[in-house]
Amino acid sequence: MTLPLSIDSVGAACAHVLLTPDPLAKLMAARAAARNWQLGRLAHRFDAVMPERPARPELPELLPPNRMPKRGRIGSERARIAMLHALAHIEFVAIDLAFDLIGRFGAEFPREFTGEWMRVGADEAMHFALLHRRLRQFGSHYGALPAHDGLWQAASETAHDALARLAIVPMVLEARALDITPATIVRFRDAGDEASARMLQRIMTDEIRHVSAGTTWFGHATKRMGLNPANHYQILVKRHFRGALKPPFNDSARRQAGLTREFYTPLAQ
């Protein structure tokens, strides 16, 4: 897929991804944006306003987190489908989060920032494609179940501050996925679903790089501003994250991503 000829800048390409509601069209737009950037077809201009909310398909029905039905134990196929659907929704929203980060804040950073987060956005699109294909193998699809509408709150809360966005999205939300995914993989394996387990392992390997991208650019910006990265991270998390950082933490995976204990241990509850 290629982007429309009128889309010749990074900002316009990011806005196009965010304003595309259909899930498969969105992942294709994300891939096209990343490829066009890599091939030098997009000018490093941020000449489009990012929407307050991305376009969304009619399905899945979006519910508050406290109204989401319980998934039950992964041992049943129905529960595995529900878990895969929830993960697919996370990856779907993650596509928008990556491109909103670029389009909204890319002008504040060197060109390398755009390149790295374009790769992250393409990864998120690939993750969604993998999960959607697995759902189809189970006779389901993305949109067949409701999904919670809390994920975009982090983007809305941090729409004014690049450092806050980096602190909350990759360094809290994606880092949390590093904590819980290993146990989820074990549960799929215990249920005899090795295909899903291998897929989740592949996704987790990529997510370590995504957290690393967040940590790296957060460190770049805070040091440029003369701030202590760990201390400023804690200030921003207390200010913008509507929840608690709860152990256990996957210290090994977080350390691989450059997110060392000095960042999050003082915040743990």
N, C-alpha and C positions, 0 to 999 in steps of 0.2 A: 504493500500500500504506500502511496505517496500523499503528501499533504497538498491541499489546493494551492494553485500557483500564487494566489494572493497572500499566502502565508510564507513570508520570507524572513521573519525575525524570530528570535527566541521567545519574546513576549507573546507574539501572535500564536506561535505553536503551542505554548503552554495554555493560553486561553482556549484554544481549539480543543485540547484534551479535556479541560474542565467543563466545557460547554457541550460536550458530546454525551448524551444520556445513555445510549445503548451500550451495554457492557462489552460486547465483542467489537463494536466500532470504536469504543474508548481504548481498548487494549491495542487495536491496530493504529489508532492515532498516536498513542504513546510510543509504540515501536517506530513509527514513521518519524516522529519528532526526534527521537534519539539517533536514528540512522541519518537523518538529514543534517543534524548537528555534526555528527562524526564525519560526514562527507563534505562539510564546509558550505552547505547550502543555506544555512540560517545565519543572518547577521546577529552579532552580539548586541542587540538592541532590546530594550524593555519598554515597548511602546504600546502595550495593551494593559488594560485594567483587569485584574483578576476578580472574578465574581465573588460575592460574599458566600455563596453556596454553589457547589457544582451542580450541573444538571443531573437528574437522577431518573432511572427508568420507572415505569409504573410499579413494577415488582422487582425486588421484594417489598412487602409492606414493612415500613420502618416504625418500630415501637420504642418507647423508653426502655432502658435496660431492666427496670423492675417489672415490666410487663412481658418480658420474654419467657416463653415456655421452657420448662426444665428439660434438659437433654437426656438425662438418665445415663446409665452405664454404657461404655463404649462396646461392651460385649455384644450388644444387639446391633444388627445392621441399621435399624432405624436411628439408633443413637449415633452411629458412625456417620451416617448421612447428615444428621443435624450438626455434628461437629465440623465436618468438611464444609458444610454450607456456611457456618459461622466464620470459618477461616477464609473461605472465598470472599465473603463480604469484607473482611478486614483487608485483604489484598486489593479488592476493588477500590476501597476508599484510599488505600495507600498509594495507588496510582495518582489520584488527585492530590494527595498530600505532597508527593514528590514534585509534581509539576507546579503546584501552587508555590512551593518553597522557591523554585527557580524563578518563576514569573514575578513573584512579589518582592523577593529580596536579592535576586541575582546581581543587580546593579551595584550592590554594596560590596561585592566580592570579586576576586580575580576571575578570569575566564575559566580557570581550572575548576572552580566551584560549579559552574554550569555543566561542564563535562562530567564531573563525578555524579551529580544528581540526575543528569540525563540517564546515566547507566543504572542508577538506582530505580528510576521510573520504569525503564525497560525491564528490569528484574521483576518489579512488582507486577507488571503486565504479564510476564511469563509465569509467575506464581499463580496469578488468577487463572490463566489458561490451563495450567496443570490441574488445579483444583476443580475447575469447571469440567474438564475432561473426565476426571475421576468421578464426579457426581453423575455424569452421563453414563459411565460404566455401571453405576448402581441403579440406573433407570430414573435418575432425578436430574435437576438442573438448578443453576443459580436463579433465584426468584421463586422457587417452589415453597420456601419457608420464609417466615418473617425474619427480620434482622434488626439489631438495635441501632438507634440513631445517635449514640453517644460519641462516636469516633470523631466526627467533624467538630465537636465542641472544642477540642484541643487546638484546631486551626483557627476557629473564631476567637478563642481566648488569646491567641498569640499573633493575631494578624498585624499587629503594630510594631513587632519587635523580632528581628531575625534571631537574636540570641535566645529569646524566650522560646521561639519555635524550635530551634535546635535542641534546647534543653528538654522540652516536653515531648516532642514527637520521637526523634531517634533515641534520645538518651534516657527517656522514661518509658514510653509506650513500647518501642521496639526492643529496648533492653529487657522489659518484662517478658516479652516473648522468648527471649533466650533462657529465662528462668523456668518457664512452664512447658516449653516444647519438648524437652527430653522425656519428661514423665508422660506426655501425650503420646510420644512415639512408642514408649514401652507399652502403653495400654492398647494401641493398635496392634502391636506385635503379639501381645498376649491374646488378643481376639482372633489371631490368625490372619490379619490383614497386612501382610508384608509389603504389598505394593504401596499402600497409603503411608506406611511407616518410612519406606525409602524416600518417598516424595517429600515428606515433612523434614527428613534429615537434610535433603538437598536444599530445601527452602531455608532451614535454620543456618546452614553454612553461608548462604547469601546474606542473611540478616545480620550475621556478625560483621560483615563488611559494611552494611548500612549503618549500624551503630557506630562503627569506626569512622565512617564519613561524618556523622554528626559530631562525634567527639573531636575529630581533627579540626573541623571548621569552627567549632565552638572555641577550641584552644587558640586557633589562629586569630579569631576576632577579639577574644578577651585579652590576649597578650598584646595585641595592637593597641588596645584601649588602656593598657596598664592595670588590668584586673587579674586577680587570682582566679584561675578557672574553676577550681573546686568550690571555693567560697561563693563565687557568683552563681554557679549552678545551683547551690543550695538556696540562695536568695530567690532565684527565679522559680524553682520548684515549689517553694513555700507560697509564693505569690500567685502562681498560675495553675498548679495542678490540683484538681478537685478530688483528692483521694490521699491514700497513704502508700508509702513504699514499704511493702511487707516482705520479710524474708520467708523462705530461704531464697538466697540469690545464687545464680550460677556464676560464681566468682571467676571461674576459669574462662568461660566464654566472654564475660564482660571484660576481663583483663586482656584477652586477645583483641578486643575492640578498642582498647585504650581507656576504658571506663573503669578506673581503679577504685578500690574501696574508699579512698579518701573523699570521693565524690558523694557516694550514696549511703555509707554506713551511718554518718551523723543524722540522716533523715529517716532511718529505718524505725518501724514500729512493730 
